[in-house]
Amino acid sequence: MVELKTRAEIASIREAGRFVASVLTSVREQARIGMTLLDLDAIAHQMIDDAGARSVYLGYHPSFGAIPYPGVLCTSVNDAALHGLPSPYVLADGDLLSIDFAAEVNGWVADSAVSFQVGTPSAEATRLIRTTEKALAAGIAAARPGNHMGDISAAIGAVGRGAKLGINADFGGHGVGRTMHEEPHVPNLGSPGRGLHLRPGLVIAIEPWFMAGTDEYVFDPDGWTIRSADGSLTAHAEHTIAITEDGPVILTLP
C-alpha cells in the first residue's frame, strides 16, 4: 500500500536525511588510497552511534542475501553496482566507489547514495558518474503532482540511453518512511504518463544506477553484491525526495 506522509512526517524524514547526508559527506571526504572498505564502514558506524541513530542495513536479511547484511554502508567498487559488502578490499588509485547509506533517526528513515573516484580520475568514470547524477536530477524534476511514476522512470531512462549506458529496471527506487523499503517501486526505465499518479505527500528514493556496457548483471556468491555482467564500470546516485504541492523537495541534502 502506498502511504502519503503529512508535512510533519516529511519534516521528520528531512532530519533523517540531513544525518544521512552528513555521513556520506564525511565518508567521501575521508576515503583515500590505501583505506579498506571496512575502514569506511567503521567511520559511518561511529557516526551512527554518536548520533543515537540506527542502521537499517546491519543485520538486514532479505531472501536474496546469503547472509544477514554485515555492515552499515553498501560499498561497491568499479564493476560492482549495488549492495557491495564492506570488506578488507584496499582502495586503489582510480577506483570508482559507490556508497549507499540509509539510517533511521527518531523512527524515520532516509536513503541516499553517491559515486566518486578515489585518487586519479579517469575520463570514462567521470562521464559515467556525471551522467548518473544528471539522470537523478531529471528523475527528481519529473516528480511533480499530476505526473505519473512512468514520467520519473522515462526521464531517468532517457538520460542513460542517450549516453548509451546499460540500464536494468529490476532494482530501482522505492518508497521511504518508517522503513527503508516501502511501496511504490520506482523503476529506472518506463513510459511517460503510465503508472502511479503522483500526489503530494509521496516520499520516495529515486536511484538511477548505470553500467558502462551491458544491461545485464550478476550476483556474487555472497548473494548481495550486484555486478555488471561484462565487468564494465558502474555508478549509482540516489536522493530521498518528497512530492509537495510546489514540486519535489530533496530531503537528503546536508
Disulfide bonds with the S-S distance in Angstrom:
none
